[in-house]
Amino acid sequence: MRKKITIFPSGFTLFEVIITLAIMIVVFSLAISEIKTTNSRSNLTLTTENLVSDLRTTVMSALISETLQLKTPTSWGVYFSTGSTASTYTIFADLNSDGSYNSNEKFKTITLASNLSIPCVSVGISSCVSPATVLYNVPNAKPTLAGGSTDPGNIIVQLEDLASPAQPSDPTNRAIKEISINPLGVISFK
C-alpha cells in the first residue's frame, strides 16, 4: 500500500519578503535619525559644559590676579564672536585696561564643532551684543558685558546646534543651551 505524500508549501512569498524588508528599512532609518539627534545634543551639552568650565577658569584667574606675559591685567575676559555662524571664543587678559580683546592679550582660543554656534550674548532681555566680551575685574571677579547694557541683570550666553534647528511648530524642541552669569559671578546653564 502506498502512502499519500502531502506537500506543504514552505518558505516565503516574494510579497512577504518585500514587506519585511520595507519594515526593517523604516525601523533602521528611525533608529539612525534618533542616534544622530542624540549625538548632536550630547555634543551641544558637552560644549556648553566646556564653556562653563572656561568661564569659571577665567573667574579664578581674575580672583587670584593671575599674570600673563609677566603683567597683571585689570581684568580677565572671554571674547565671543557672535552670530549665526560664529564658532569661536577667546579667553584673554586685559593688559592695556581698555576693556576689550586685542590679539596680543590672547590666552587661548577655542573653536566649536562645525555644527555649533554662539548666536547671542546679552544682558537680561536686552538685545544681543556683537561681538561680545564678558569681563571679570581683578581682584573681585565682578562680571560685566563690555559694549552692552549697564543693567545689573544676568549675562546670557547662548549656544545653538545648527544641525537640529527648532521646528516652528514645536518651539520647545529648540537645540539651544543658555549659560547665565548672575551679577555676583555665579555661572549656571540649562
C-alpha positions in Angstrom: 0.0 0.0 0.0 1.2 3.4 -0.9 1.1 6.3 1.4 -0.1 9.5 0.1 2.5 12.2 0.4 1.1 15.7 1.0 3.4 18.5 0.1 3.0 21.6 2.2 4.3 24.8 0.7 7.3 26.1 2.6 9.2 29.4 2.5 8.0 32.9 2.0 6.4 34.6 -0.9 8.1 37.5 -2.7 5.5 39.8 -1.3 6.2 38.8 2.3 9.9 39.3 1.8 9.4 42.8 0.4 7.1 43.9 3.2 9.6 42.6 5.8 12.4 44.5 4.2 10.3 47.7 4.0 9.5 47.5 7.7 13.2 46.9 8.5 14.3 49.9 6.4 11.8 52.1 8.2 12.9 50.9 11.7 16.6 51.4 10.8 16.1 54.9 9.4 14.2 55.9 12.5 17.0 54.5 14.7 19.7 56.2 12.7 17.9 59.5 12.9 17.5 59.2 16.7 21.1 58.3 17.1 22.2 61.4 15.1 19.9 63.7 17.2 21.2 62.2 20.5 24.8 62.6 19.4 24.2 66.1 18.3 22.5 67.1 21.6 25.3 65.3 23.6 27.8 67.4 21.6 25.9 70.6 22.5 25.8 69.7 26.2 29.5 68.8 26.3 30.4 72.1 24.6 28.2 74.0 27.0 29.9 72.3 29.9 33.4 73.1 28.5 32.4 76.8 28.0 31.1 76.9 31.6 34.4 75.4 32.8 36.4 78.0 30.7 34.3 80.8 32.2 34.9 79.5 35.7 38.7 79.3 34.9 38.5 82.9 33.8 36.8 83.9 37.1 39.6 82.1 39.0 42.3 83.9 37.0 40.7 87.2 38.0 40.3 86.2 41.7 43.9 85.2 42.1 45.2 88.1 39.9 47.0 85.7 37.6 49.6 87.3 35.3 50.0 87.0 31.6 53.3 88.0 29.8 54.6 88.9 33.3 51.9 91.6 33.6 48.9 91.7 35.9 45.8 92.6 33.9 43.0 94.8 35.1 40.5 92.1 34.1 40.3 88.7 32.6 37.7 88.1 29.9 36.1 85.9 27.3 35.6 87.3 23.8 32.7 85.8 21.8 32.4 86.1 18.1 28.6 86.0 17.9 26.1 85.5 15.1 24.5 82.6 13.2 27.8 81.2 12.0 30.1 82.3 14.9 32.1 79.4 16.2 34.9 80.7 18.4 35.5 82.2 21.8 38.8 83.5 23.2 40.0 83.8 26.8 42.2 86.8 27.3 43.8 89.0 29.9 43.1 92.8 29.5 46.7 94.0 29.7 46.1 97.5 28.4 42.9 98.2 30.5 40.7 99.1 27.6 38.0 96.6 28.4 38.2 94.8 25.1 40.1 91.9 23.4 43.3 92.6 21.5 45.2 89.8 19.7 48.3 90.3 21.9 46.2 89.6 25.1 45.1 86.1 24.0 45.4 83.3 26.5 43.6 80.7 24.4 41.1 80.4 21.6 38.5 77.6 21.4 36.9 76.6 18.2 33.5 75.0 18.4 32.3 72.0 16.4 31.2 72.8 12.9 27.5 72.4 13.8 27.6 74.7 16.8 27.4 78.5 17.0 27.1 81.3 19.6 24.1 83.3 18.2 23.7 85.7 21.1 25.3 87.2 24.2 23.1 89.6 26.1 22.2 91.2 29.5 18.8 90.0 30.7 16.2 90.5 28.0 18.2 93.3 26.2 19.3 92.8 22.6 22.3 90.8 21.6 25.8 92.3 21.7 28.0 91.5 18.7 30.9 90.8 19.2 30.6 90.4 22.9 33.1 90.4 25.7 32.4 89.2 29.2 34.9 90.7 31.6 35.8 89.8 35.2 37.6 92.6 37.1 40.7 91.8 39.1 40.6 91.0 42.0 36.9 90.8 42.8 35.9 89.0 39.6 32.7 91.1 39.2 31.3 90.3 35.7 30.4 92.9 33.2 29.4 92.7 29.5 31.7 95.1 27.6 29.8 97.1 24.9 26.5 96.0 26.4 23.9 97.3 28.8 24.9 98.5 32.3 21.8 96.7 33.6 22.9 94.5 36.5 20.9 91.6 35.2 22.2 88.2 34.2 24.5 87.9 31.3 23.1 85.2 28.9 25.4 83.3 26.5 23.5 81.1 24.0 24.9 78.0 22.2 22.9 76.7 19.3 23.1 73.4 17.5 22.8 74.2 13.8 22.4 70.5 12.8 19.0 70.2 14.5 17.2 73.5 14.2 14.0 74.2 16.1 10.8 73.3 14.4 8.4 76.3 14.0 5.5 74.1 15.1 7.4 73.0 18.3 9.3 75.9 19.9 10.1 73.7 22.9 12.2 71.4 20.7 15.0 74.1 20.5 18.6 72.9 20.3 19.8 75.9 22.3 21.7 75.9 25.7 21.8 79.1 27.8 24.6 79.9 30.1 23.7 82.5 32.8 26.1 84.6 34.7 24.5 86.5 37.6 25.7 89.9 38.9 27.7 88.1 41.6 29.5 86.0 39.0 27.7 82.7 39.7 27.6 80.6 36.4 24.9 78.2 35.6 23.4 76.7 32.5 20.2 75.0 31.3 
